[in-house]
Amino acid sequence: MAAPSPEGWVVLRTFFGEFEARLVQGRLLAAGLPAVLLSQWDRSFGLLLGERAGIYVLVRSEDRQRAERFLAETMDSSDFPEEA
């Protein structure tokens, strides 16, 4: 199943933990790269509903390569171990 994304935005990373998603979003924002989170977490019942339960970090499609390069240069894979 494809991850949801609003028009003009692409999914950069998918996480199952909010902390890791916010960490990546914060680093991107600090670098001047607009980034938003799209969460599939059901807060009413505290449920993660399978594949749709991810927390997606989205960037503008024109910023994707720059964001990928930035993360590759500044973050180690151990910085976000729960990445899907």
Long-range contacts (C-beta under 8 A, 24 or more apart in sequence): 1-51, 1-52, 3-54, 3-56, 4-38, 4-56, 5-38, 5-56, 5-58, 6-38, 6-58, 8-60, 8-61, 9-36, 9-58, 9-59, 9-60, 9-61, 10-58, 10-59, 10-60, 10-61, 10-64, 11-56, 11-57, 11-58, 12-57, 12-58, 12-59, 12-64, 12-67, 12-68, 12-71, 13-56, 13-57, 13-71, 13-80, 13-83, 14-54, 14-55, 14-56, 14-57, 14-83, 14-84, 15-54, 15-55, 15-56, 15-57, 15-80, 15-82, 15-83, 15-84, 16-48, 16-53, 16-54, 16-55, 16-82, 16-84, 17-55, 17-82, 18-55, 20-79, 20-80, 20-81, 20-82, 20-83, 21-55, 21-56, 21-57, 23-79, 23-80, 24-57, 24-71, 24-75, 24-80, 25-57, 27-70, 27-71, 27-74, 27-75, 28-57, 28-59, 28-67, 28-70, 28-71, 31-70, 31-74, 33-59, 33-63, 33-66, 33-67, 33-70, 34-59, 34-60, 34-63, 35-59, 35-67, 54-84
